[in-house]
Amino acid sequence: MSWVYSLVWTLRHIECPGPKVLISEVVADGAKCPQSIVDLWVPGGPYGIGIDFGEAFTRKLKPEALASVRHKRLEARVQKNYPLFADQFIGEALASKPEHYAGAAA
């Protein structure tokens, strides 16, 4: 696996006047930020140093497992906020988005 360091626009409330990513470099796992990126970075400036770890930290669930997780989270959320009407709200949520709670990818 490899890491990707980049200099990216960090001011979400201001439209980026140029490219959102000024520069990016792929490095080995655990390597420090390349000097070429550090040299372009200005502390307090609109661009910041970002790091992407790639696919190593993302986990894909099977549709059955995803459906189970979504259903359990829905039940927990509704039971916590609306315990008296939980069955009704859970039924409405399942009826309104059947493919979502069946494990379809987002």
C-alpha positions as CSV (number, residue, x, y, z in Angstrom):
1,M,0.0,0.0,0.0
2,S,1.0,3.6,-0.3
3,W,0.0,7.0,1.1
4,V,-0.8,10.1,-0.9
5,Y,0.2,13.5,0.4
6,S,-1.3,16.5,-1.2
7,L,-1.7,20.3,-0.9
8,V,-5.5,20.9,-1.0
9,W,-7.8,23.9,-0.6
10,T,-9.1,23.9,3.0
11,L,-11.5,26.9,3.1
12,R,-14.9,25.3,2.4
13,H,-16.7,28.6,2.9
14,I,-14.7,30.4,0.1
15,E,-14.8,29.3,-3.5
16,C,-11.4,28.0,-4.6
17,P,-10.0,30.4,-7.2
18,G,-7.7,27.8,-8.7
19,P,-7.1,24.1,-8.6
20,K,-8.4,22.4,-5.4
21,V,-5.3,20.2,-5.4
22,L,-2.1,22.0,-6.1
23,I,0.3,19.1,-5.9
24,S,0.1,15.5,-4.7
25,E,2.8,12.8,-4.3
26,V,2.6,9.1,-3.6
27,V,4.9,7.8,-0.9
28,A,5.6,4.5,0.9
29,D,3.6,3.7,4.0
30,G,4.7,5.6,7.0
31,A,6.9,8.0,5.0
32,K,7.1,11.7,6.0
33,C,5.5,14.4,3.9
34,P,7.7,15.1,0.8
35,Q,9.8,18.3,1.0
36,S,8.3,19.5,-2.3
37,I,4.8,19.7,-0.6
38,V,6.2,21.2,2.6
39,D,8.0,23.9,0.6
40,L,4.8,25.1,-1.1
41,W,2.7,25.0,2.1
42,V,2.2,28.4,3.9
43,P,1.1,28.1,7.6
44,G,-2.3,29.8,8.0
45,G,-2.8,29.9,4.2
46,P,-5.8,28.6,2.3
47,Y,-4.1,25.4,1.3
48,G,-3.3,22.6,3.8
49,I,-1.4,19.3,3.7
50,G,-3.7,16.4,3.3
51,I,-3.0,12.7,3.5
52,D,-5.0,9.8,1.9
53,F,-4.3,6.3,3.1
54,G,-5.9,4.6,0.1
55,E,-8.0,1.5,0.4
56,A,-6.2,0.1,3.4
57,F,-8.6,1.5,6.0
58,T,-11.9,1.0,4.1
59,R,-13.9,-2.1,4.7
60,K,-16.6,-3.3,2.3
61,L,-19.4,-5.2,3.9
62,K,-21.5,-7.9,2.3
63,P,-25.1,-6.7,1.5
64,E,-26.5,-9.0,4.3
65,A,-24.1,-7.5,6.9
66,L,-24.8,-4.0,5.7
67,A,-28.5,-4.5,5.9
68,S,-28.1,-5.9,9.5
69,V,-26.0,-2.9,10.5
70,R,-28.4,-0.4,9.1
71,H,-31.4,-2.1,10.7
72,K,-29.8,-2.3,14.1
73,R,-28.7,1.4,13.9
74,L,-32.2,2.4,12.9
75,E,-33.8,0.5,15.8
76,A,-31.3,2.0,18.3
77,R,-31.8,5.5,17.0
78,V,-35.6,5.3,17.0
79,Q,-35.8,3.5,20.4
80,K,-33.6,6.2,21.9
81,N,-35.5,9.2,20.6
82,Y,-39.1,7.8,20.3
83,P,-39.6,4.7,22.5
84,L,-43.4,4.9,22.5
85,F,-43.7,5.1,18.7
86,A,-40.6,3.1,17.8
87,D,-42.5,0.2,16.0
88,Q,-44.5,2.6,13.9
89,F,-41.4,4.8,13.0
90,I,-39.3,1.8,12.2
91,G,-42.0,0.3,10.0
92,E,-42.4,3.7,8.1
93,A,-38.6,3.9,7.6
94,L,-38.4,0.4,6.3
95,A,-41.4,1.0,3.9
96,S,-40.0,4.3,2.6
97,K,-36.5,2.9,1.8
98,P,-36.7,-0.8,1.4
99,E,-33.6,-1.1,-0.9
100,H,-31.5,0.9,1.6
101,Y,-32.4,-1.3,4.5
102,A,-32.0,-4.4,2.4
103,G,-28.3,-3.6,2.0
104,A,-28.1,-1.8,-1.3
105,A,-24.9,0.2,-1.7
106,A,-25.3,3.9,-1.2
